[in-house]
Amino acid sequence: MQDIVFIEGLTAQAVIGVYDWEKEIQQELVFDLEMSHDNRLPAGTDDLSLTLDYEAISNYILNFCATEQFELIETLAEVLVAKLIEAFSLTEVTLTLRKPGAVPAARAVGVKIRRLAEQ
């Protein structure tokens, strides 16, 4: 059984980019996450402590974006997913990261990665 806990459209501000002007401003990033989690135990007990706390995960991402700085969204995605796996004991994460406005003719550009925790 594979259940998914997801966060969709989480908007964060970050200093991100390769150009000098990008390193001096905050830009919008939009995150979608899918995290594998067996929801049977929390559902059966109605116990928040047994769930993937999507508020805590969202706040972690927002804080990460506010305090870290990268040139590439690829690097941000890889580092963030590794930290999320460690901090929240995740077994599998799919992260979609969008950078709206990076290409004027596109609604957004971005990356999508799927990572498994090392066993």
All heavy atoms as an XYZ file, in Angstrom:
935
protein
N       0.851     -1.187      0.000
C       0.000      0.000      0.000
C       0.885      1.234      0.000
O       1.855      1.309      0.727
C      -0.894     -0.002      1.239
C      -1.619      1.326      1.436
S      -2.667      1.331      2.876
C      -4.195      0.903      2.099
N       0.541      2.168     -0.851
C       1.281      3.425     -0.898
C       0.301      4.581     -0.781
O      -0.478      4.841     -1.684
C       2.083      3.544     -2.188
C       2.885      4.823     -2.247
C       3.662      4.952     -3.550
O       3.424      4.227     -4.501
N       4.569      5.878     -3.592
N       0.346      5.245      0.355
C      -0.439      6.450      0.544
C       0.461      7.640      0.258
O       1.681      7.560      0.401
C      -0.958      6.539      1.979
C      -1.845      5.359      2.354
O      -2.556      4.856      1.464
O      -1.814      4.958      3.522
N      -0.164      8.733     -0.110
C       0.579      9.954     -0.414
C       0.027     11.092      0.436
O      -1.185     11.308      0.480
C       0.441     10.340     -1.915
C       0.994      9.242     -2.822
C       1.105     11.682     -2.194
C       2.481      9.041     -2.756
N       0.919     11.794      1.097
C       0.592     13.058      1.741
C       1.183     14.122      0.827
O       2.352     14.023      0.429
C       1.191     13.149      3.158
C       0.964     14.528      3.758
C       0.607     12.067      4.054
N       0.374     15.121      0.471
C       0.900     16.105     -0.464
C       0.709     17.527      0.022
O      -0.143     17.826      0.852
C       0.298     15.933     -1.869
C      -1.167     16.266     -1.966
C      -1.581     17.553     -2.289
C      -2.127     15.291     -1.761
C      -2.932     17.857     -2.396
C      -3.471     15.582     -1.860
C      -3.879     16.880     -2.181
N       1.577     18.381     -0.491
C       1.504     19.827     -0.306
C       1.542     20.398     -1.710
O       2.428     20.059     -2.493
C       2.683     20.353      0.530
C       2.685     19.729      1.919
C       2.649     21.881      0.608
C       3.952     19.972      2.727
N       0.593     21.235     -2.034
C       0.486     21.746     -3.398
C       0.467     23.265     -3.398
O      -0.269     23.891     -2.643
C      -0.803     21.213     -4.016
C      -0.963     21.505     -5.492
C      -2.184     20.798     -6.048
O      -2.102     19.580     -6.288
O      -3.216     21.467     -6.219
N       1.306     23.853     -4.255
C       1.288     25.296     -4.453
C       1.854     26.100     -3.296
O       1.451     27.248     -3.098
N       2.795     25.521     -2.547
C       3.429     26.254     -1.451
C       4.343     27.322     -2.040
O       5.285     27.016     -2.767
C       4.228     25.306     -0.553
C       4.944     25.953      0.625
C       3.927     26.497      1.636
C       5.881     24.953      1.290
N       4.050     28.569     -1.734
C       4.787     29.693     -2.303
C       5.787     30.226     -1.296
O       5.429     30.520     -0.157
C       3.816     30.814     -2.717
O       2.886     30.269     -3.661
C       4.541     31.969     -3.375
N       7.038     30.332     -1.727
C       8.111     30.830     -0.869
C       8.879     31.923     -1.609
O       8.886     31.963     -2.843
C       9.052     29.696     -0.492
N       9.532     32.760     -0.849
C      10.424     33.774     -1.396
C      11.856     33.319     -1.149
O      12.176     32.839     -0.055
C      10.182     35.135     -0.733
C       8.802     35.695     -0.983
C       8.562     36.016     -2.447
O       9.405     36.623     -3.122
N       7.426     35.601     -2.964
N      12.711     33.481     -2.170
C      14.094     33.027     -2.040
C      15.010     33.885     -2.891
O      14.594     34.449     -3.901
C      14.208     31.569     -2.478
N      16.256     33.953     -2.467
C      17.302     34.524     -3.305
C      17.835     33.364     -4.124
O      18.432     32.430     -3.585
C      18.413     35.186     -2.464
C      19.522     35.703     -3.367
C      17.836     36.308     -1.611
N      17.577     33.412     -5.439
C      17.912     32.286     -6.314
C      18.229     32.820     -7.703
O      17.516     33.675     -8.212
C      16.753     31.253     -6.370
C      17.135     30.005     -7.174
C      15.472     31.856     -6.891
C      17.747     28.932     -6.364
N      19.311     32.360     -8.278
C      19.606     32.752     -9.651
C      21.087     32.884     -9.911
O      21.899     33.008     -8.990
N      21.426     32.889    -11.186
C      22.827     32.960    -11.597
C      23.276     34.379    -11.948
O      24.462     34.663    -11.938
C      23.106     32.022    -12.800
C      22.874     30.570    -12.411
C      22.258     32.390    -13.996
N      22.334     35.258    -12.214
C      22.696     36.615    -12.598
C      22.908     37.478    -11.357
O      22.270     37.266    -10.319
C      21.604     37.218    -13.486
C      21.392     36.430    -14.759
C      20.206     35.717    -14.955
C      22.378     36.365    -15.745
C      20.013     34.969    -16.108
C      22.187     35.620    -16.894
C      21.004     34.926    -17.073
O      20.816     34.184    -18.207
N      23.795     38.454    -11.465
C      24.101     39.328    -10.322
C      22.844     39.978     -9.759
O      22.672     40.046     -8.542
C      25.123     40.398    -10.715
C      26.525     39.823    -10.924
O      26.790     38.706    -10.412
O      27.329     40.482    -11.587
N      21.954     40.448    -10.635
C      20.753     41.127    -10.151
C      19.839     40.174     -9.380
O      19.137     40.587     -8.472
C      19.998     41.813    -11.293
C      19.474     40.876    -12.353
C      20.099     40.504    -13.507
C      18.206     40.215    -12.349
N      19.305     39.632    -14.221
C      18.129     39.441    -13.536
C      17.119     40.192    -11.473
C      17.017     38.664    -13.853
C      16.015     39.409    -11.790
C      15.974     38.662    -12.971
N      19.882     38.869     -9.734
C      19.045     37.890     -9.039
C      19.548     37.625     -7.622
O      18.780     37.210     -6.755
C      19.019     36.561     -9.803
C      18.226     36.598    -11.090
C      18.202     35.254    -11.765
O      19.286     34.753    -12.149
O      17.093     34.690    -11.912
N      20.832     37.854     -7.404
C      21.427     37.594     -6.093
C      21.131     38.706     -5.096
O      21.523     38.629     -3.942
C      22.924     37.380     -6.249
C      23.234     36.141     -7.078
C      24.696     35.971     -7.357
C      24.884     34.760     -8.261
N      26.233     34.535     -8.658
N      20.420     39.722     -5.572
C      20.114     40.858     -4.704
C      18.621     41.051     -4.475
O      18.222     42.003     -3.819
C      20.729     42.118     -5.303
C      22.236     41.985     -5.418
C      22.929     43.292     -5.706
O      22.328     44.351     -5.498
O      24.092     43.229     -6.124
N      17.823     40.129     -5.003
C      16.371     40.251     -4.832
C      15.792     38.908     -4.386
O      16.432     37.867     -4.523
C      15.670     40.690     -6.146
C      15.847     39.623     -7.238
C      16.168     42.051     -6.607
C      14.950     39.810     -8.433
N      14.589     38.956     -3.881
C      13.847     37.738     -3.565
C      12.924     37.428     -4.736
O      12.336     38.340     -5.321
C      13.024     37.947     -2.301
C      13.857     38.247     -1.090
C      13.618     37.256      0.020
O      12.541     36.713      0.158
N      14.633     37.007      0.810
N      12.845     36.155     -5.078
C      11.965     35.717     -6.158
C      11.023     34.642     -5.635
O      11.339     33.918     -4.692
C      12.782     35.170     -7.323
C      13.683     36.228     -7.957
C      14.380     35.680     -9.174
O      13.730     35.419    -10.186
N      15.686     35.489     -9.087
N       9.892     34.547     -6.290
C       8.895     33.562     -5.900
C       9.263     32.185     -6.424
O       9.649     32.031     -7.580
C       7.526     33.970     -6.457
C       6.420     33.007     -6.086
C       5.087     33.447     -6.637
O       4.807     33.129     -7.812
O       4.349     34.114     -5.895
N       9.125     31.195     -5.553
C       9.238     29.793     -5.924
C       7.961     29.099     -5.479
O       7.383     29.448     -4.443
C      10.436     29.136     -5.236
C      11.814     29.697     -5.572
C      12.885     29.002     -4.724
C      12.121     29.558     -7.048
N       7.533     28.109     -6.255
C       6.311     27.378     -5.927
C       6.660     25.888     -5.845
O       7.250     25.330     -6.771
C       5.204     27.621     -6.967
C       3.938     26.866     -6.591
C       4.918     29.119     -7.111
N       6.272     25.275     -4.719
C       6.599     23.889     -4.432
C       5.350     23.018     -4.413
O       4.335     23.395     -3.832
C       7.246     23.773     -3.047
C       8.577     24.449     -2.934
C       8.662     25.800     -2.630
C       9.751     23.745     -3.122
C       9.887     26.437     -2.510
C      10.981     24.367     -3.012
C      11.047     25.716     -2.700
N       5.470     21.843     -5.013
C       4.503     20.759     -4.852
C       5.299     19.560     -4.337
O       6.360     19.244     -4.884
C       3.845     20.372     -6.176
C       2.962     21.460     -6.762
O       2.480     22.314     -6.003
O       2.756     21.446     -7.983
N       4.796     18.925     -3.301
C       5.455     17.740     -2.750
C       4.473     16.591     -2.660
O       3.301     16.803     -2.334
C       5.953     18.000     -1.318
C       7.248     18.760     -1.165
C       6.964     20.217     -1.079
C       7.971     18.267      0.043
N       4.971     15.404     -2.937
C       4.245     14.162     -2.678
C       5.169     13.301     -1.835
O       6.317     13.057     -2.221
C       3.886     13.446     -3.974
C       2.869     14.186     -4.800
C       2.423     13.404     -6.024
O       2.901     12.262     -6.231
O       1.601     13.932     -6.768
N       4.664     12.864     -0.681
C       5.477     12.094      0.261
C       4.766     10.794      0.597
O       3.596     10.818      1.006
C       5.702     12.922      1.532
C       6.406     14.246      1.249
S       6.238     15.465      2.586
C       4.532     16.004      2.338
N       5.461      9.688      0.414
C       4.881      8.385      0.750
C       4.782      8.247      2.259
O       5.708      8.604      2.992
C       5.748      7.257      0.198
O       5.740      7.287     -1.199
N       3.643      7.744      2.695
C       3.444      7.536      4.133
C       2.283      6.576      4.322
O       1.256      6.704      3.674
C       3.132      8.876      4.818
C       3.101      8.788      6.302
N       1.933      8.644      7.014
C       4.091      8.809      7.209
C       2.222      8.601      8.310
N       3.514      8.685      8.456
N       2.451      5.613      5.204
C       1.362      4.691      5.517
C       0.398      5.402      6.461
O       0.719      5.638      7.629
C       1.918      3.415      6.157
C       0.850      2.359      6.360
O      -0.365      2.688      6.291
O       1.224      1.200      6.596
N      -0.756      5.770      5.951
C      -1.723      6.546      6.726
C      -2.670      5.688      7.576
O      -3.533      6.233      8.266
C      -2.547      7.425      5.793
C      -1.752      8.581      5.254
O      -0.875      9.111      5.920
N      -2.047      8.979      4.027
N      -2.516      4.376      7.542
C      -3.454      3.521      8.272
C      -3.382      3.728      9.789
O      -4.428      3.828     10.445
C      -3.232      2.056      7.926
C      -3.624      1.726      6.483
C      -3.297      0.316      6.125
N      -1.828      0.215      6.029
C      -1.192     -0.869      5.602
N      -1.873     -1.941      5.261
N       0.117     -0.892      5.524
N      -2.188      3.811     10.341
C      -2.070      3.964     11.794
C      -2.610      5.318     12.268
O      -3.428      5.354     13.191
C      -0.624      3.758     12.249
C      -0.414      3.760     13.761
C      -1.274      2.703     14.455
C       1.063      3.516     14.088
N      -2.193      6.446     11.660
C      -2.784      7.700     12.126
C      -4.292      7.764     11.892
O      -5.030      8.291     12.730
C      -2.054      8.780     11.337
C      -1.285      8.104     10.283
C      -1.154      6.664     10.665
N      -4.763      7.192     10.802
C      -6.203      7.199     10.532
C      -6.949      6.355     11.565
O      -8.036      6.719     12.005
C      -6.487      6.683      9.128
N      -6.355      5.246     11.948
C      -7.004      4.358     12.901
C      -7.005      4.874     14.327
O      -7.852      4.499     15.126
N      -6.045      5.748     14.641
C      -5.935      6.258     16.012
C      -6.335      7.721     16.128
O      -6.491      8.217     17.240
C      -4.492      6.113     16.516
O      -3.628      6.884     15.661
C      -4.060      4.656     16.544
N      -6.461      8.410     14.988
C      -6.767      9.842     14.963
C      -5.724     10.634     15.748
O      -6.029     11.610     16.415
C      -8.181     10.107     15.505
C      -8.792     11.386     14.942
O      -8.422     11.784     13.818
O      -9.631     11.988     15.622
N      -4.451     10.211     15.613
C      -3.346     10.774     16.385
C      -2.426     11.583     15.463
O      -1.742     11.018     14.608
C      -2.579      9.645     17.059
C      -1.476     10.127     17.981
O      -1.102     11.316     17.937
O      -0.959      9.286     18.747
N      -2.402     12.886     15.653
C      -1.581     13.785     14.833
C      -0.105     13.418     14.876
O       0.597     13.525     13.864
C      -1.759     15.239     15.282
C      -0.884     16.291     14.592
C      -1.239     16.398     13.115
C      -1.017     17.633     15.278
N       0.376     12.952     16.000
C       1.812     12.648     16.130
C       2.255     11.499     15.229
O       3.445     11.308     15.013
C       2.156     12.338     17.586
O       1.619     11.094     17.974
N       1.314     10.740     14.686
C       1.648      9.614     13.808
C       1.561      9.980     12.327
O       1.803      9.138     11.472
C       0.717      8.437     14.111
C       0.788      7.908     15.548
C      -0.267      6.825     15.759
C       2.181      7.388     15.868
N       1.225     11.212     12.043
C       1.074     11.653     10.657
C       2.348     12.307     10.149
O       3.278     12.576     10.909
C      -0.050     12.698     10.532
O       0.347     13.886     11.228
C      -1.359     12.183     11.074
N       2.375     12.583      8.853
C       3.350     13.527      8.313
C       2.722     14.897      8.515
O       1.684     15.195      7.919
C       3.599     13.279      6.820
C       4.490     12.110      6.468
C       4.665     12.018      4.956
C       5.840     12.216      7.143
N       3.324     15.699      9.345
C       2.772     17.005      9.703
C       3.059     17.991      8.575
O       4.134     18.567      8.494
C       3.374     17.472     11.028
C       2.758     18.740     11.552
O       2.118     19.477     10.784
O       2.942     19.012     12.758
N       2.085     18.176      7.693
C       2.317     19.026      6.525
C       2.525     20.485      6.894
O       3.185     21.216      6.161
C       1.230     18.863      5.454
C      -0.192     18.898      5.950
C      -0.822     20.079      6.257
C      -0.900     17.712      6.097
C      -2.126     20.098      6.712
C      -2.212     17.723      6.543
C      -2.816     18.930      6.857
O      -4.098     18.948      7.308
N       2.004     20.929      8.043
C       2.289     22.303      8.476
C       3.764     22.448      8.870
O       4.429     23.404      8.473
C       1.398     22.708      9.647
C       1.668     24.151     10.091
C       0.777     24.605     11.232
O       0.183     23.762     11.925
O       0.695     25.828     11.422
N       4.287     21.482      9.611
C       5.701     21.518     10.000
C       6.600     21.430      8.774
O       7.617     22.136      8.687
C       6.006     20.386     10.979
N       6.243     20.579      7.822
C       7.038     20.446      6.600
C       6.982     21.731      5.787
O       8.009     22.218      5.295
C       6.566     19.226      5.782
C       6.866     17.939      6.567
C       7.211     19.202      4.396
C       6.200     16.688      6.026
N       5.815     22.327      5.666
C       5.672     23.601      4.943
C       6.509     24.691      5.593
O       7.219     25.443      4.902
C       4.206     24.029      4.905
O       3.438     23.107      4.181
N       6.444     24.790      6.905
C       7.232     25.800      7.611
C       8.726     25.565      7.452
O       9.509     26.510      7.338
C       6.850     25.850      9.092
C       5.477     26.460      9.299
O       4.983     27.243      8.483
N       4.837     26.092     10.397
N       9.135     24.310      7.417
C      10.541     23.962      7.197
C      11.000     24.480      5.835
O      12.069     25.079      5.704
C      10.721     22.443      7.287
C      12.157     21.993      7.260
C      12.824     21.713      8.439
C      12.834     21.834      6.059
C      14.143     21.285      8.423
C      14.157     21.417      6.028
C      14.808     21.144      7.219
O      16.114     20.735      7.189
N      10.185     24.249      4.819
C      10.523     24.704      3.461
C      10.597     26.227      3.401
O      11.529     26.792      2.811
C       9.508     24.157      2.439
C       9.621     22.635      2.358
C       9.697     24.801      1.067
C       8.492     21.961      1.618
N       9.634     26.903      3.995
C       9.627     28.371      3.984
C      10.859     28.925      4.683
O      11.490     29.871      4.188
C       8.353     28.903      4.634
C       7.049     28.574      3.901
C       5.852     29.020      4.731
C       7.024     29.184      2.511
N      11.226     28.352      5.817
C      12.422     28.793      6.538
C      13.688     28.503      5.736
O      14.602     29.338      5.674
C      12.496     28.120      7.912
C      13.673     28.628      8.709
O      13.772     29.811      9.012
N      14.576     27.728      9.044
N      13.748     27.331      5.122
C      14.896     26.956      4.292
C      15.092     27.974      3.171
O      16.204     28.456      2.940
C      14.674     25.549      3.717
C      15.777     25.064      2.833
C      16.895     24.465      3.374
C      15.687     25.195      1.455
C      17.927     24.009      2.552
C      16.699     24.736      0.632
C      17.827     24.145      1.175
N      14.022     28.329      2.492
C      14.110     29.281      1.384
C      14.498     30.681      1.867
O      15.163     31.424      1.148
C      12.791     29.335      0.619
S      12.484     27.852     -0.348
N      14.085     31.026      3.068
C      14.388     32.344      3.608
C      15.842     32.467      4.062
O      16.383     33.576      4.114
C      13.459     32.662      4.775
N      16.485     31.342      4.374
C      17.824     31.405      4.948
C      18.933     30.883      4.038
O      20.104     31.166      4.285
C      17.876     30.626      6.278
O      17.491     29.264      6.041
C      16.946     31.251      7.311
N      18.591     30.119      3.021
C      19.596     29.546      2.122
C      19.599     30.301      0.796
O      18.599     30.893      0.406
C      19.323     28.064      1.874
C      19.345     27.213      3.117
C      20.713     27.122      3.770
O      21.731     27.182      3.057
O      20.755     26.972      5.007
N      20.719     30.241      0.087
C      20.836     30.928     -1.196
C      21.575     30.019     -2.177
O      22.626     29.473     -1.845
C      21.611     32.237     -1.000
C      21.683     33.087     -2.226
C      22.300     34.454     -1.928
O      22.259     34.939     -0.806
N      22.864     35.066     -2.941
N      20.995     29.859     -3.354
C      21.580     29.011     -4.392
C      21.494     29.721     -5.732
O      20.657     30.602     -5.934
C      20.818     27.677     -4.501
C      20.835     26.866     -3.235
C      19.771     26.919     -2.346
C      21.915     26.057     -2.935
C      19.775     26.175     -1.182
C      21.923     25.309     -1.769
C      20.858     25.371     -0.889
N      22.340     29.321     -6.650
C      22.231     29.824     -8.019
C      21.206     29.015     -8.802
O      20.419     29.569     -9.554
C      23.596     29.785     -8.720
C      24.555     30.816     -8.165
C      25.800     30.998     -9.007
O      26.032     30.208     -9.963
O      26.548     31.946     -8.719
N      21.217     27.708     -8.633
C      20.376     26.819     -9.437
C      19.204     26.253     -8.637
O      19.386     25.830     -7.479
C      21.197     25.644     -9.970
C      22.410     25.987    -10.831
C      23.162     24.718    -11.211
C      21.997     26.765    -12.070
N      18.042     26.197     -9.273
C      16.907     25.555     -8.605
C      17.151     24.053     -8.472
O      16.636     23.419     -7.558
C      15.558     25.862     -9.307
C      15.541     25.401    -10.746
C      15.209     27.319     -9.176
C      14.192     25.512    -11.422
N      17.968     23.492     -9.361
C      18.315     22.078     -9.262
C      19.034     21.800     -7.936
O      18.759     20.796     -7.267
C      19.203     21.656    -10.438
C      18.507     21.634    -11.775
C      18.500     22.983    -12.511
O      18.832     24.029    -11.900
O      18.156     22.987    -13.708
N      19.953     22.687     -7.573
C      20.695     22.525     -6.319
C      19.768     22.697     -5.128
O      19.792     21.899     -4.180
C      21.852     23.533     -6.239
O      22.649     23.430     -7.418
C      22.715     23.278     -5.007
N      18.933     23.712     -5.164
C      17.977     23.934     -4.084
C      17.112     22.700     -3.890
O      16.920     22.235     -2.761
C      17.124     25.165     -4.372
C      16.192     25.630     -3.247
C      15.885     27.111     -3.398
C      14.917     24.850     -3.178
N      16.594     22.142     -4.971
C      15.716     20.972     -4.890
C      16.439     19.784     -4.266
O      15.894     19.116     -3.369
C      15.186     20.617     -6.279
N      17.647     19.498     -4.715
C      18.398     18.346     -4.192
C      18.711     18.497     -2.708
O      18.508     17.567     -1.926
C      19.712     18.162     -4.964
C      19.540     17.642     -6.363
C      19.110     16.183     -6.424
O      19.207     15.437     -5.421
O      18.661     15.762     -7.504
N      19.203     19.665     -2.319
C      19.567     19.882     -0.919
C      18.327     19.836     -0.037
O      18.321     19.209      1.021
C      20.333     21.218     -0.759
C      20.558     21.554      0.711
C      21.664     21.164     -1.508
N      17.258     20.491     -0.481
C      16.033     20.522      0.311
C      15.456     19.128      0.507
O      15.093     18.750      1.627
C      14.995     21.440     -0.344
C      13.631     21.489      0.344
C      13.750     21.960      1.786
C      12.675     22.372     -0.455
N      15.362     18.348     -0.546
C      14.791     17.002     -0.417
C      15.631     16.139      0.527
O      15.085     15.418      1.369
C      14.614     16.337     -1.797
C      14.377     14.844     -1.668
C      13.459     16.981     -2.545
N      16.941     16.229      0.435
C      17.803     15.461      1.345
C      17.546     15.865      2.797
O      17.457     15.005      3.685
C      19.268     15.667      0.983
N      17.392     17.144      3.044
C      17.133     17.620      4.403
C      15.743     17.202      4.885
O      15.566     16.854      6.049
C      17.314     19.132      4.475
C      18.773     19.560      4.370
C      18.934     21.045      4.547
C      20.384     21.443      4.555
N      21.107     21.015      5.767
N      14.749     17.240      3.999
C      13.399     16.815      4.376
C      13.366     15.332      4.723
O      12.720     14.933      5.698
C      12.408     17.114      3.248
C      12.052     18.578      3.015
C      11.253     18.724      1.726
C      11.292     19.155      4.200
N      14.038     14.513      3.925
C      14.099     13.069      4.198
C      14.679     12.825      5.580
O      14.150     12.036      6.359
C      14.898     12.343      3.096
C      14.065     12.278      1.803
C      15.322     10.949      3.554
C      14.818     11.787      0.596
N      15.747     13.544      5.895
C      16.396     13.368      7.196
C      15.535     13.920      8.340
O      15.318     13.249      9.348
C      17.754     14.061      7.191
C      18.512     13.891      8.481
C      19.873     14.557      8.462
O      20.427     14.770      7.373
O      20.370     14.871      9.554
N      15.040     15.128      8.194
C      14.324     15.797      9.288
C      12.982     15.148      9.615
O      12.556     15.157     10.771
C      14.122     17.274      8.952
N      12.319     14.582      8.597
C      10.965     14.054      8.814
C      10.866     12.543      8.586
O       9.769     12.009      8.481
C       9.971     14.809      7.921
C       9.858     16.265      8.300
C      10.594     17.225      7.624
C       9.042     16.667      9.348
C      10.515     18.567      7.975
C       8.953     18.001      9.711
C       9.697     18.961      9.026
N      12.013     11.879      8.496
C      12.066     10.419      8.315
C      11.204      9.969      7.140
O      10.462      8.991      7.232
C      11.625      9.702      9.597
O      12.460     10.058     10.670
N      11.330     10.663      6.027
C      10.559     10.326      4.835
C      11.219      9.168      4.109
O      12.439      9.032      4.105
C      10.471     11.541      3.912
C       9.869     12.810      4.518
C       9.932     13.957      3.516
C       8.443     12.571      4.976
N      10.411      8.347      3.469
C      10.953      7.231      2.705
C      11.018      7.534      1.213
O      11.875      7.017      0.512
C      10.111      5.962      2.921
O       8.756      6.231      2.542
C      10.160      5.512      4.372
N      10.109      8.371      0.732
C      10.071      8.714     -0.689
C       9.424     10.091     -0.846
O       8.401     10.376     -0.229
C       9.259      7.678     -1.454
C       9.185      7.932     -2.938
C       8.400      6.852     -3.669
O       8.096      5.796     -3.072
O       8.075      7.083     -4.839
N      10.052     10.921     -1.663
C       9.558     12.281     -1.896
C       9.624     12.585     -3.384
O      10.636     12.308     -4.033
C      10.413     13.338     -1.159
C       9.883     14.744     -1.407
C      10.500     13.059      0.316
N       8.563     13.167     -3.906
C       8.593     13.766     -5.235
C       8.382     15.254     -5.037
O       7.405     15.669     -4.416
C       7.496     13.181     -6.150
O       7.703     11.775     -6.269
C       7.538     13.824     -7.528
N       9.322     16.039     -5.533
C       9.279     17.489     -5.387
C       9.229     18.130     -6.763
O      10.055     17.835     -7.618
C      10.516     17.997     -4.643
C      10.707     19.514     -4.611
C       9.752     20.147     -3.627
C      12.134     19.876     -4.266
N       8.244     18.977     -6.963
C       8.185     19.816     -8.151
C       8.447     21.237     -7.681
O       7.790     21.721     -6.765
C       6.808     19.738     -8.835
O       6.535     18.369     -9.164
C       6.769     20.585    -10.103
N       9.433     21.875     -8.301
C       9.817     23.233     -7.941
C       9.691     24.109     -9.179
O      10.310     23.837    -10.204
C      11.253     23.252     -7.412
C      11.937     24.598     -7.191
C      11.100     25.519     -6.329
C      13.317     24.395     -6.612
N       8.857     25.136     -9.067
C       8.627     26.059    -10.182
C       9.192     27.431     -9.853
O       9.106     27.880     -8.705
C       7.136     26.194    -10.453
C       6.479     24.951    -10.991
C       4.967     25.149    -11.153
N       4.333     23.952    -11.659
C       3.947     22.924    -10.903
N       4.118     22.962     -9.596
N       3.376     21.873    -11.445
N       9.720     28.079    -10.890
C      10.199     29.454    -10.768
C       9.406     30.294    -11.776
O       9.793     30.431    -12.936
C      11.707     29.519    -11.039
C      12.321     30.871    -10.768
C      13.831     30.833    -10.992
C      14.449     32.187    -10.783
N      15.889     32.194    -11.126
N       8.276     30.836    -11.322
C       7.456     31.647    -12.233
C       8.216     32.899    -12.683
O       8.978     33.474    -11.917
C       6.246     32.038    -11.382
C       6.259     31.122    -10.208
C       7.689     30.725     -9.999
N       8.000     33.284    -13.917
C       8.603     34.515    -14.416
C      10.039     34.395    -14.884
O      10.615     35.361    -15.373
N      10.653     33.237    -14.738
C      12.048     33.076    -15.150
C      12.202     33.180    -16.662
O      13.198     33.688    -17.165
C      12.603     31.747    -14.657
N      11.202     32.694    -17.380
C      11.151     32.818    -18.842
C       9.856     33.560    -19.153
O       8.769     33.032    -18.888
C      11.178     31.426    -19.521
C      10.979     31.554    -21.026
C      12.484     30.701    -19.199
N       9.961     34.773    -19.677
C       8.764     35.602    -19.857
C       7.626     34.938    -20.640
O       6.461     35.173    -20.338
C       9.296     36.833    -20.593
C      10.726     36.925    -20.165
C      11.185     35.491    -20.040
N       7.941     34.103    -21.600
C       6.901     33.489    -22.423
C       6.274     32.253    -21.766
O       5.314     31.706    -22.294
C       7.465     33.117    -23.794
N       6.808     31.831    -20.618
C       6.293     30.639    -19.929
C       5.676     31.036    -18.592
O       6.154     31.946    -17.926
C       7.429     29.644    -19.694
N       4.634     30.338    -18.214
C       4.023     30.570    -16.902
C       5.034     30.264    -15.791
O       5.106     30.947    -14.790
C       2.781     29.719    -16.746
C       2.055     29.907    -15.443
C       0.795     29.085    -15.324
N       0.764     28.024    -16.309
C      -0.319     27.569    -16.924
N      -1.482     28.061    -16.635
N      -0.263     26.609    -17.810
N       5.822     29.195    -15.972
C       6.858     28.823    -15.009
C       7.818     27.844    -15.657
O       7.474     27.178    -16.641
C       6.236     28.201    -13.759
N       9.007     27.780    -15.115
C       9.979     26.739    -15.458
C      10.361     26.063    -14.150
O      10.115     26.611    -13.070
C      11.225     27.315    -16.172
C      10.839     27.945    -17.501
C      11.949     28.325    -15.278
N      10.959     24.892    -14.232
C      11.321     24.256    -12.984
C      11.891     22.876    -13.149
O      12.279     22.474    -14.253
N      11.923     22.173    -12.029
C      12.432     20.808    -11.995
C      11.467     19.944    -11.197
O      10.738     20.435    -10.340
C      13.848     20.723    -11.372
C      14.857     21.477    -12.216
C      13.860     21.224     -9.941
N      11.514     18.661    -11.490
C      10.752     17.673    -10.729
C      11.703     16.518    -10.431
O      12.294     15.962    -11.353
C       9.543     17.179    -11.531
C       8.654     16.224    -10.781
C       7.412     15.935    -11.615
C       6.392     15.176    -10.784
N       5.107     15.055    -11.522
N      11.855     16.204     -9.138
C      12.743     15.119     -8.759
C      12.002     14.155     -7.837
O      11.093     14.539     -7.114
C      14.048     15.616     -8.088
C      13.741     16.356     -6.768
C      14.822     16.527     -9.037
C      14.994     16.708     -5.971
N      12.423     12.916     -7.886
C      11.880     11.891     -6.993
C      13.075     11.220     -6.320
O      14.008     10.766     -7.000
C      11.097     10.852     -7.782
C      10.547      9.741     -6.936
C       9.715      8.766     -7.803
N       9.448      7.555     -7.066
C      10.163      6.421     -7.189
N      11.182      6.351     -8.024
N       9.858      5.357     -6.473
N      13.054     11.191     -4.998
C      14.154     10.612     -4.249
C      13.632      9.656     -3.189
O      12.593      9.893     -2.577
C      15.006     11.700     -3.568
C      15.657     12.676     -4.539
C      16.706     11.996     -5.399
N      17.304     12.916     -6.350
C      16.935     13.047     -7.614
N      15.936     12.317     -8.096
N      17.555     13.879     -8.417
N      14.380      8.586     -2.982
C      14.093      7.595     -1.951
C      15.116      7.740     -0.840
O      16.277      8.052     -1.109
C      14.174      6.175     -2.522
C      13.304      5.868     -3.733
C      13.615      4.480     -4.262
C      11.836      5.991     -3.376
N      14.688      7.499      0.387
C      15.631      7.489      1.506
C      16.572      6.316      1.335
O      16.167      5.251      0.860
C      14.885      7.391      2.819
N      17.806      6.519      1.714
C      18.771      5.409      1.664
C      18.446      4.437      2.771
O      18.184      4.824      3.906
C      20.193      5.936      1.797
C      20.594      6.783      0.605
C      22.037      7.234      0.682
O      22.831      6.614      1.414
O      22.362      8.210      0.004
N      18.418      3.179      2.433
C      18.050      2.147      3.410
C      19.244      1.741      4.238
O      20.312      1.674      3.880
C      17.465      0.938      2.687
C      16.276      1.284      1.846
C      15.078      1.802      2.639
O      14.822      1.358      3.762
N      14.349      2.763      2.113
